[in-house]
Amino acid sequence: MAACSPADPRRTLYTNATIITVNPDRDIILDGAILVTGSYITAIGKTSDVLDDLKQKPVEQIDLRDRIVIPGLINTHAHLAQSLLRGLAEDLDLHAWLCNAIWPLEAAFEGDDGYVGAKLTIAEMLLSGTTCFLEAMLTHTTGMQNVVRAVEESGMRACLGKLVKPVETNKAVGMTDARDKDVESMSVDAAIEAFEKFDGGCEDRLAVWMALGTPRGNDVTFHAEAAKRAKATGMGLTMHCAEAPKDLEIYRECYTCSPAEFCKQAGIVGPKVVLAHMVNLDLEKDLPVLAETGTSVAHNPSSNCKLGSGIAAVPEMLAAGVNVSLGTDGAPCSNTYDMIREMDLASKLQAGKKQKAGTLPALAVLEMATIRAARALGLEDEIGSLEVGKKADFVVMNPTRIGSACAPWDAGEARNGGISPVTAVVHSCTGRDVEMVVVDGEVLVRDGRLVRETEQELLRAAREATKALRQRSGIRAQGRSAYV
């Protein structure tokens, strides 16, 4: 048991839980306790040991008997406003999905639409155990101010990647982006201005990143200049890369190199650089580049499968020393922001692909959603595991319901050959089994309900915004059934 004693008087003791720490030793504490002082974990260990060492009575004590506690999940690739577009772009391959549905819909955002979408997505993420996320492409019409406001009100931890684009994009491959009507507002200067204005806000829960799209024919100089200025400013950098099968062909034909080689030439590599998807790679060329430069990959299994993009070579990346994290992508391509479902699928996909059980075991995908994700965001010293001195970001799971891990869950049996708590969370639970979520020491979800928000009001506002978006854009869901 370890402890420290900062001056902050707010102290809450969580007791009698099974704690999956994801610390360097990957300790799992049975009948464990976490002492939270202010925003930080100040003691963690066996409940009896923590109680014995307490020199000051906590303000509140919460019994988590029969519960499993995990570090807050970190979604390293999410599109916040796209929760308003769920179900409106079904059964389309990536390039048609973008040109014919998503980009026209995003171009039709106006007013508070981005705020409403961000609020809805953040609520869904919190309710399913996500405590931190990287917004992978915050568009001009979504509005940085809208999303910052949503983060502030929610209590969430966030990295917001503001989209930057060259004036002419995608023309070499015949793709039309409806969002280009606002391309002048998506400059590198605009992203740096947003960084200077908002980075470190929301009581230091918010960081501003720069976000780049897939380079489909435009000159490499724009991406190189964006990367250079982002790094000089101290911004994190994220880019969609090698997502669709056609994208690999584009790198070879337009740039005579592989995807990771392009990124290296442009300077889009290194710590605090997250390349999303990376499904269609030249493994022989790309894996050494990613490993040697310390570049992270955000794996999005649901989205990649649904859009027909493929299955990323995650075991090969990990074996080569690449840091791989996990993301959900957006609601129109994965239909959910539930990271627990994403962990389950990520593991099972690789076993099926390799025809070998245990290819990507439960602990490995939990690491991708916690400590590896924190490393990808440059936050490994603050979040991603449950350790003394780190931020109090954690999730309480109730695995005792029928259909979850075990009813009733018996932590004592884990030691005696019973179900592993890691397996219980990854393969038997979903976001609906989340009971409590704590971010920065504050309880944001209690008894499976949002503390700060009214869910029905969020849903009402979202329904109205989605209806208006469909009308303005002219995009309608392509139904295959006859409604009577």
N, C-alpha and C positions, 0 to 999 in steps of 0.2 A: 504494500500500500504506500502511495506517495501523496504528499500534501504540500501546499504552500499557503501563505496567509496575506494576501493583499489587503489594503485598507477598506475596500468597498464593503459596506455593512450588509448589503442584500445577499442573503444566504438561503439556498434551498437545497435540501438533502433528498435525493431519490434513492430508495432502498429496495432490497430484496429482488433485484432483477437479474436476468441473465444478460451479461454485457459482452457484446462482440466488439472488442476495442479496435481492431485493425491496426494496433500499434506495431512497432518493429518486430516484436516476438509473436504477433498475431494471437495474443492472449484472449481467452474467453473466460470471463469471471462468472462463476455460478454463485447465486445469492450475493450479488454485488451491489455497490452503492456508488453514486456520483454526487459530490458536493459542488454546487455551483455558487460562486461568489461574484456578483455582478454579471459580467459577460463571459467569465472564464470558468473552466474546470479547475478546482483547487484541491480536490482529493478524489481518488478513485481506487477501489479495492473491494475486499470482502466487507459486507455490511457491518459485521461485528468489529472489524479492525477500524473502519472509518468512525464508527460510533465511539469506540474506545479512545480514539485520538482527538476527538472534538474538544476544543478548549472553549468554544463559544456555541451556545445552542442556536441552531438554524432558525430562521424566521418561519419556515414552512418545511414540513416533512411529508413526502409523497411515497406511498407504498406501491411498488410496481411488481408485486408478487405475480408469478405466472406470466410475466411480460418479458419480451426480448428487446434490448436496447441496441441500436446500431448507430454509427456516425450518420450525420445528415447526408443524404444522397446529393450528388453534384452532377447536374446535367450539363455536359460540355458542348451541346449543340441543340439549341431550341430556337424556334421562331415564335415570339410572343403573340403578335397580333393575329397569327394564323388560326387561333382557336375559333375565330369568327368564320373561317372558311371550311370547317370540318364537313366532309362528305360532299363537297362541291366539285371535286376533281377526281372522281373514281375511275379506275381501270384505264389509266393513261400511262404510257412510258414517260420518262423524265422530261425530255425536250418538248413533247406535245403538252405535257402537264404544265410546264412553265409558260409556254407561249400562248396556249389556248385557254388557260384558266387562271393560274396563280398570278402571273404578272398583271393581266388586266384587272383582276380583283384588287390586288395591292395598289394599283394605280388609282383605283376609285375611292380609296380611303380619304376621309376628310374629317375635319373637326375633332371630336373626341373619340372617333372610332379606334384609334391606336390605344388610347387610354382604356377603353372598355375591353378591347381584346387582351391587352396586357393584364388587366385586373383578373379576367376570367382564367387566363393561363396560369398566372401566379397562384390563384386559388386552387386550381387543379393540381399543380405541382406540390403545394404545401400539403394538401389533403392526402397525397400519395407519397409523402416522405421526402420530397426534394427541398433542400434548404438553401441551395446556391445554384446559379445557372449562368451559362454564357449565351447571350442573345447573339446569334450567328450572323445576322444581316438586318440590322434595324434600318428600315427604309425611310426615305424622306417623308412620305405621306403618313407613316405610322407616327412619327414625331418623337424626337428625343425627349422633349419636355413632358409629353404624355406618359412615356414609359418611366421616366425618373419619378414622376408623381405617383405612378402605380407602385413602384418599388418602395418609395417612402411610406406610403400608407399601409403597405402589406407587412413590413418588418423583414422582408426577404433580403438575402444577400445576392448581389448580382454583378455580372460583368456585361456591359452593353456594347456590342460590336456595331459601330455606326458604318453603314455601307458607303464605300467610295467606289466611283465608277469613272472610266474614261468616257469622253464625249461620244465616241463611236464604239459600240460593243456588239459582238455576235454577228456582225454583218458578213464576215468571211464564211460563216457556216449557215447563213440564211435564216437566223433566228431573230424574231422581232420582239423587243422588250417594251411593253407599254409604259413602264416606269421611266423610260428615257425622257419623257416630257419634263421631268424634274431633274435631269442629270446635272444641270449647273449647280444645283443645291447639294450634290453628292460629291463634292470635291475633297481632296486631302485637307485643304485649309479648313473646310467646314468641320471635318472630323477632329482636327486639332483644337479648333475653337470649342467644340463640345467637351473635349477632354479638359481643357483649361477651366471651363465653367462648372462641370459636374463631377469630375473625378474626385473620389474621396468623400462624396456627399453621403447623405442618409446615415449619418453617424459612422462614417467610414465603412459602410456596407456596400458601397457602390464604386465600381471601377469602369472607366470608359476605354473601350478597345477600338481598333480599326478593323473593318471587315471588308474582304475582297471577294468578288465572285470568280467563278471559273473563267480563265482567260481563253475565250473561244475566238482566236484570230487577231485580237488587237495586239499592238506592239508591246513587247516585254517592258519597255521603258516606264510605262505608267505603274505597273506593279512594282517595279524596282524602286521608283521614286517614293511610292506610298510606303513601302517597307522601310526604306532608309529614314524617312521622316518620322514614322511611327516609333522606331527604335530610338531615334535621337530624342524624342519627346518623352519616352518611357512608357509608351502605350503597349498593351498586348496586341497581338495580331492574329487574326483567324481568316481562313480562306476555304471555300468549297473547292475540292480538288479530286479529279479522277473518279467522279461519281458514276456517270453512265458509260457503257461500253464505247460509245462514240467519242467520249472525251479522250481516251487513250490514243485513238487515231488522230484526234486534233493536235495533241501534243507532238506526236511524231511528224505529222504533215506540216503543221504551221511553225513549229519551233525546232524540229529535228532533234528532239530529246525526249526523255521520259518525264512523267509528272514531277517526281522529286528533283530531277536534274533541273527542270524549269524553276522550281522553287528555290533551289540553291543559287542559280544564276541571278534570280531576282532578289535574293536576300531574305526570302520568306521561309527562313529556317531558324532554329535555335530555341532557347528557353522562352516561355510565354508566347510560343507560336503554336497554334492548334490548326491542323489541316483536317478538314471534315471529310468523312466518307472514305476516301483512298481505297476504293473497291477494285478499280481496274488499273493495276500497276504493272510495271516491269520489275518483278520482285528482285531479280539479280542486280539491277541497277539501283532500285529505289530504297530497298531496306538498309543498305550500308549508309546512304546519305542521311536517312531519318535517324538512325542510331548514332552516327558520329556527330551529328549537329545537336542532338538533344531535342529534336522536334517531336511534338506530341500529335497523336492521331485521335480524332473523335469518331468512334465506331457507332453507326446508326442502323442496327440490323433490321428493325421493322420497316423503316422507310426504304432501305435498299432492296428488301425483298418485294415490298408491295409495288414499287415503281419498276420492277424488273431490272434493277441495276446490277444485281449480283450479290455475292457474299464475300466480304472482305477477308483477307488472309490473316486473321488475328493471331492464331497460334504461331505462324511464321514471323509475324512482327514481334511478338513477345520474345520468341526464341532468339531473335536478332538483337534484342536489347532496346526495342522501340517502346516508348511509353504510350500505352493505348488506354484511352478513357472511353466513356460511354455517353451517348446522347439519344434523345427521342426524335429529333427533328421536329417538324410541325404537324399540327392536327390534320391537314389535308392529305398527308402521305403516311402517317402512322396511326392517325385517328385517336391517339392518346398521348398524354405526357407522363404516363406511369412508368417510372424508372424500374420498379420491381418487375413488372412484366417484361421490360426491356432486358433486364439481367437474365431472366429465365430463358427468353428466346435466344439471346447471345450465346448462352451455354449450349443449348440443345441444337442450334444450327450447326455448330462446329462438329459436334459428335456425329450428326447425320451426314455432314459433308465428308468427313474423314472416315466414316463407318467405324468409329472407335469411341466407345463410351469413355467419358472422363477427359476428352480432348481439351475442353475448357471448363474446369470444375467450378463449383459454386463459389468457392473462396476467390478464385481468380476474377470472376465477373464482379463480385462484391468489391474487390480492390479497384477494378476499373471504374466503379461508380462512386468510390470514396477517395482513398489516398492517391491513386494514380490520377484521378480527375483533379484533385487539389494541386498535385504537382504540375499538371498541364496549365493551370491557371496562375501558377506562381504563388499559390496559397498554402503550400504543404506545411509550413511552419505554424499556420493558424487553424486550419480545419482539415478534415479528411480522416481523422482518427480520434479516438477518445483517450486523451492523455492530459496529465496535469500541465497547465500553462497554455493549453489551446482554447480556442473559443468554444463556448457551450452550445454547439450545434449538434443536436441528436434527435433520434426518432424512436418512439416507443411503439412496438408492434404487439398486437394481441393475437397470438396464434392458437387460441383455444376454441375458436368457433368451428362448427362443422364445415368441412371443406377446406379448412386451413391446415396447419401443420399437424395438429393432434388435439383432440378434444377429450379430456383436458390435457394441455401441455404440461409435461412433468420434467422440469429442468434437471432434477436429480437423476433421471434415467439417461440423460445425455452422457454422463460419465460411465454408465454401465451398459453401453452399447445401444442406447436409444437413439432417436433421430437427432442428428446434429442441428444445433440452432442455426448455423449458416445455411444448411440445406433447407431448413424449415422456412427461412425468410425468402431465399432465392427461388425455390422451386414449388413451394406450397402456399405462399402468400401472394397477395396483390396489394395495390395501394389501398384497397378497401379495408385491409387489416391494420392500417395505421390508426393509432388511438391518440397519440400525442406527438407534437412537433415543437421543438425548442430551437430558437435561433438567437444567438447573441445573449443567451440566458433567459430570453423571454418566451413564454408559452404562447405559440401562435395557433396551435390546434389542440383542443382539449375534448376528450370523449368523441373524437372523430368529427368535430365541428370547428369551423373557423372562429377564432376569438374576436378578431377585429372587424369581420365582414358579415353581412347578411347574404347568404347564398341566393335566396330567391330574388333579391334586388339585382345581383350580378347577372343572373340568368335572364331576367326581364330586359335589362339594358342590352345584353348580348343579342337576344332575339331581334330586338328592334334594329340594332346596327347591322346585323346580317341581312335582314330583309332589305334595308336601304342599299346595302352594297350590291346585292343581286340586281336591284332595279337600275342602279347607276351604271354598272358594268355590263349588264346584259348577259352575264354568265349564269347558267342554271345547271343544277345537277342533272346528269344524263341518266334518267331512270330507264330501266328495261322492263318494267312491269306496267300493266294497264290498271290504272286506279279507277275503282267504281264507287 
